[in-house]
Amino acid sequence: MTRDAGTIRERIFQALIQRYKADGEEALVKIDALIRGEVVPGHNDVTGDIDKLLAKVADAEEKMATLRRHYGTN
């Protein structure tokens, strides 16, 4: 999609979808690193951090679903 393609509504919709996908993927990468033990030495609360990251993934997925439900089908 070129910068001028689509209506402003479509561009906003796509920008938000991309943001939510990136937020979810970033959290999943961090979870993978924690599970594999690729963390900074002295890291204390692995399960607590994974729980917080999973909440970010769920939040991003819920935002995408809500956006699609109310404003589009993409």
Phi and psi in degrees as GROMACS dihedral restraints (atoms count N, CA, C in turn):
[ dihedral_restraints ]
;  ai    aj    ak    al  type     phi  dphi    fc
    3     4     5     6     1   -78.9    20    10
    4     5     6     7     1   164.6    20    10
    6     7     8     9     1   -59.6    20    10
    7     8     9    10     1   -32.8    20    10
    9    10    11    12     1   -91.0    20    10
   10    11    12    13     1    -5.7    20    10
   12    13    14    15     1   -75.7    20    10
   13    14    15    16     1   138.8    20    10
   15    16    17    18     1    84.3    20    10
   16    17    18    19     1   165.1    20    10
   18    19    20    21     1   -77.6    20    10
   19    20    21    22     1   165.1    20    10
   21    22    23    24     1   -61.1    20    10
   22    23    24    25     1   -35.5    20    10
   24    25    26    27     1   -61.4    20    10
   25    26    27    28     1   -45.3    20    10
   27    28    29    30     1   -64.5    20    10
   28    29    30    31     1   -39.4    20    10
   30    31    32    33     1   -66.9    20    10
   31    32    33    34     1   -40.9    20    10
   33    34    35    36     1   -63.8    20    10
   34    35    36    37     1   -45.2    20    10
   36    37    38    39     1   -56.0    20    10
   37    38    39    40     1   -50.0    20    10
   39    40    41    42     1   -65.6    20    10
   40    41    42    43     1   -38.2    20    10
   42    43    44    45     1   -62.3    20    10
   43    44    45    46     1   -41.9    20    10
   45    46    47    48     1   -66.6    20    10
   46    47    48    49     1   -43.5    20    10
   48    49    50    51     1   -58.4    20    10
   49    50    51    52     1   -45.8    20    10
   51    52    53    54     1   -62.3    20    10
   52    53    54    55     1   -39.3    20    10
   54    55    56    57     1   -62.1    20    10
   55    56    57    58     1   -46.7    20    10
   57    58    59    60     1   -66.2    20    10
   58    59    60    61     1   -38.5    20    10
   60    61    62    63     1   -62.7    20    10
   61    62    63    64     1   -43.6    20    10
   63    64    65    66     1   -65.2    20    10
   64    65    66    67     1   -42.5    20    10
   66    67    68    69     1   -60.4    20    10
   67    68    69    70     1   -45.2    20    10
   69    70    71    72     1   -65.3    20    10
   70    71    72    73     1   -42.8    20    10
   72    73    74    75     1   -66.1    20    10
   73    74    75    76     1   -40.1    20    10
   75    76    77    78     1   -59.9    20    10
   76    77    78    79     1   -44.4    20    10
   78    79    80    81     1   -64.3    20    10
   79    80    81    82     1   -40.3    20    10
   81    82    83    84     1   -64.8    20    10
   82    83    84    85     1   -38.6    20    10
   84    85    86    87     1   -62.2    20    10
   85    86    87    88     1   -43.1    20    10
   87    88    89    90     1   -65.4    20    10
   88    89    90    91     1   -39.8    20    10
   90    91    92    93     1   -61.4    20    10
   91    92    93    94     1   -45.9    20    10
   93    94    95    96     1   -57.5    20    10
   94    95    96    97     1   -42.8    20    10
   96    97    98    99     1   -63.8    20    10
   97    98    99   100     1   -41.1    20    10
   99   100   101   102     1   -65.4    20    10
  100   101   102   103     1   -42.8    20    10
  102   103   104   105     1   -66.1    20    10
  103   104   105   106     1   -36.1    20    10
  105   106   107   108     1   -81.4    20    10
  106   107   108   109     1    -2.7    20    10
  108   109   110   111     1    80.2    20    10
  109   110   111   112     1    16.6    20    10
  111   112   113   114     1   -90.6    20    10
  112   113   114   115     1    63.1    20    10
  114   115   116   117     1  -124.9    20    10
  115   116   117   118     1   167.1    20    10
  117   118   119   120     1   -67.0    20    10
  118   119   120   121     1   134.9    20    10
  120   121   122   123     1   -55.4    20    10
  121   122   123   124     1   143.8    20    10
  123   124   125   126     1    88.2    20    10
  124   125   126   127     1     5.8    20    10
  126   127   128   129     1   -69.3    20    10
  127   128   129   130     1   123.6    20    10
  129   130   131   132     1   -98.1    20    10
  130   131   132   133     1   -42.9    20    10
  132   133   134   135     1  -112.0    20    10
  133   134   135   136     1    66.9    20    10
  135   136   137   138     1   -61.5    20    10
  136   137   138   139     1   -47.1    20    10
  138   139   140   141     1   -65.9    20    10
  139   140   141   142     1   -38.4    20    10
  141   142   143   144     1   -64.4    20    10
  142   143   144   145     1   -41.0    20    10
  144   145   146   147     1   -67.1    20    10
  145   146   147   148     1   -41.1    20    10
  147   148   149   150     1   -63.1    20    10
  148   149   150   151     1   -40.7    20    10
  150   151   152   153     1   -58.9    20    10
  151   152   153   154     1   -45.3    20    10
  153   154   155   156     1   -64.2    20    10
  154   155   156   157     1   -40.8    20    10
  156   157   158   159     1   -67.0    20    10
  157   158   159   160     1   -39.1    20    10
  159   160   161   162     1   -62.8    20    10
  160   161   162   163     1   -35.7    20    10
  162   163   164   165     1   -63.2    20    10
  163   164   165   166     1   -37.3    20    10
  165   166   167   168     1   -66.0    20    10
  166   167   168   169     1   -40.7    20    10
  168   169   170   171     1   -62.2    20    10
  169   170   171   172     1   -48.3    20    10
  171   172   173   174     1   -61.5    20    10
  172   173   174   175     1   -40.4    20    10
  174   175   176   177     1   -63.1    20    10
  175   176   177   178     1   -45.1    20    10
  177   178   179   180     1   -62.9    20    10
  178   179   180   181     1   -43.5    20    10
  180   181   182   183     1   -64.9    20    10
  181   182   183   184     1   -39.8    20    10
  183   184   185   186     1   -66.9    20    10
  184   185   186   187     1   -40.3    20    10
  186   187   188   189     1   -61.8    20    10
  187   188   189   190     1   -43.8    20    10
  189   190   191   192     1   -61.2    20    10
  190   191   192   193     1   -45.7    20    10
  192   193   194   195     1   -62.8    20    10
  193   194   195   196     1   -41.8    20    10
  195   196   197   198     1   -66.0    20    10
  196   197   198   199     1   -44.3    20    10
  198   199   200   201     1   -59.6    20    10
  199   200   201   202     1   -47.1    20    10
  201   202   203   204     1   -64.0    20    10
  202   203   204   205     1   -41.0    20    10
  204   205   206   207     1   -62.8    20    10
  205   206   207   208     1   -39.3    20    10
  207   208   209   210     1   -98.7    20    10
  208   209   210   211     1   -23.6    20    10
  210   211   212   213     1  -131.2    20    10
  211   212   213   214     1     4.1    20    10
  213   214   215   216     1   172.1    20    10
  214   215   216   217     1  -177.7    20    10
  216   217   218   219     1  -122.0    20    10
  217   218   219   220     1     2.9    20    10
